[in-house]
């Protein structure tokens, strides 16, 4: 019986300098052998980390999950860069209320430096100040106008 973990190496994963807590954790990779380099299999690997893990005293921001991609490997340390952000499923499902309309939209934006961003937005209808009716749905034409 051959133990597969004998052929593996542990690497430390570091977050970008903008975060207070830089050490994310450790990851496993196959050892370098022949033409195969372990650093090549680590590059472009994506890690999902909660904002509460990256910043001290931010327990209330735990619903934000950052995607960090490995850009460089220096020795036994993987250096990551921001790759994306999402809201956790439980937070996302707790936002819409009954008898309201949830409107989701996205837009692609290109920065001056040439980066392409896809920005997602969520909106919820609310009651008017003098409204007596319980429901406050948006008409489909209103939803289309908001998405544009």
Secondary structure by P-SEA (a helix, b strand, c coil): cccccccbbbbbbbccccccccccbbbbbbccccccccccccccbbbbbbcccccccccccccbbbbbbbccccccbbbbccccccccaaaaaacccccbbbbbbbbbbbcccbbbbbbbbbbbbbbccccccccccccaaaaaaaac
